[in-house]
Amino acid sequence: MKRLIQTQIESDSQKLETATDVKYQNIIYYYWDGEKTVTQNQQVKIDFLGAVSEMEKLDHTFERNFIGFQNCSTGEYVQFVRLGNDSWYADVPIKDCNNWEGYLWAGYGNTKSITDMLKLFFEEIPWFDAIPWKMRRIIQ
């Protein structure tokens, strides 16, 4: 009988440890594919699985498509344009506080590399080195 109780306590302890490892994510997204629009001002929260689902729906035949994610806790952003079925452009705005002067990091990847990077972004662990980047400036 003692072994059964000990096993149950160990099992309950493992469940508790697993439950406390779950981190609340304060991430919103914005999206446009010519039909569906989600603006940044709407503050629509999303989790990783929802993000992947939305990215799969992004219509690459609509030239001005995009999806972006903002971690409201860390202030980090990452944005994507779907160039083809398995081809993505990514960028990260470089901001000084909330002031953006047109500078960004830009990179390219396939669906797997972009999804892997996004998973790291959502887990709030270092994600920037997942793809190669080049600094660019957009003149408005």
C-alpha positions in Angstrom: 0.0 0.0 0.0 2.9 2.4 0.8 4.3 2.0 -2.8 0.9 2.9 -4.3 0.6 6.1 -2.3 4.3 7.1 -3.0 3.6 6.6 -6.8 0.5 8.7 -6.6 2.4 11.5 -4.8 5.2 11.4 -7.4 2.6 11.5 -10.2 0.8 14.5 -8.7 4.1 16.2 -8.2 5.1 15.7 -11.8 1.7 17.1 -13.0 2.2 20.2 -10.8 5.7 20.8 -12.2 4.3 20.5 -15.7 1.5 22.9 -15.0 3.8 25.5 -13.6 6.0 25.4 -16.7 3.2 26.8 -18.8 3.9 30.5 -19.5 1.2 33.0 -20.3 1.9 34.6 -23.7 1.0 38.2 -24.3 1.3 38.1 -28.1 -1.0 39.8 -30.6 -1.1 39.5 -34.3 -2.1 41.5 -37.3 -3.0 40.2 -40.8 -4.1 41.1 -44.3 -4.6 38.8 -47.2 -7.0 40.9 -49.3 -10.1 39.4 -47.8 -9.4 39.1 -44.0 -8.0 42.0 -42.0 -6.8 42.0 -38.4 -5.3 45.4 -37.4 -2.7 45.9 -34.7 -5.1 48.2 -32.9 -7.6 45.4 -32.4 -5.1 43.8 -30.0 -6.1 40.2 -31.0 -4.2 37.7 -28.8 -2.9 34.5 -30.4 -1.0 31.4 -29.4 1.6 29.5 -31.4 -0.9 27.0 -32.9 -3.2 29.8 -33.9 -0.3 31.6 -35.5 0.7 28.6 -37.6 -2.9 28.1 -38.6 -3.2 31.8 -39.7 0.1 31.5 -41.6 -1.1 28.5 -43.5 -4.2 30.4 -44.6 -2.1 33.4 -45.9 -2.7 33.7 -49.6 0.6 34.1 -51.4 -1.2 35.0 -54.7 -2.3 38.3 -53.1 0.9 40.3 -53.6 0.5 42.6 -50.5 -0.2 39.8 -48.0 1.3 40.0 -44.5 1.1 38.7 -41.0 2.9 40.1 -38.0 3.3 39.3 -34.3 4.0 41.6 -31.4 5.0 40.3 -28.0 3.4 42.9 -25.7 5.5 41.8 -22.8 9.0 42.0 -24.4 8.2 44.6 -27.1 9.5 42.3 -29.9 8.0 42.2 -33.3 8.4 39.8 -36.2 6.5 40.1 -39.5 6.1 37.9 -42.6 5.1 38.0 -46.2 4.3 34.8 -47.9 6.1 34.8 -51.3 5.1 31.3 -52.4 3.8 28.0 -51.2 7.1 27.3 -49.3 8.8 30.7 -49.5 8.7 33.5 -46.9 10.1 37.0 -46.4 10.5 38.0 -42.7 11.4 41.3 -41.1 12.0 42.8 -37.7 11.5 46.5 -37.3 14.4 48.2 -35.5 12.9 50.7 -33.1 14.4 53.3 -30.7 11.6 53.1 -28.0 8.5 53.5 -30.1 10.2 55.6 -32.8 10.7 53.7 -36.1 12.9 55.4 -38.7 12.5 52.8 -41.5 15.3 50.4 -40.4 14.7 46.7 -40.2 16.3 43.3 -40.3 15.2 41.3 -43.4 15.5 37.6 -44.1 14.1 34.8 -46.1 13.2 31.2 -45.3 11.1 28.2 -46.2 8.0 27.3 -44.2 9.9 25.0 -41.8 12.6 27.5 -40.9 10.1 30.3 -40.4 7.8 28.1 -38.3 10.8 27.0 -36.2 11.8 30.6 -35.7 8.2 31.5 -34.8 8.1 28.7 -32.2 11.1 30.2 -30.5 9.6 33.7 -30.6 6.4 32.4 -28.9 8.5 30.5 -26.3 10.4 33.8 -25.5 13.8 32.1 -26.0 16.4 33.5 -28.4 15.0 33.2 -31.9 16.8 35.9 -34.0 19.6 33.6 -35.2 17.1 31.1 -36.7 17.6 32.6 -40.2 20.2 34.9 -41.7 19.3 38.7 -41.7 20.4 41.8 -43.5 19.8 45.3 -42.3 17.7 47.4 -44.7 15.9 50.8 -44.7 12.6 51.6 -46.1 12.3 55.2 -47.1 8.8 56.4 -46.7 
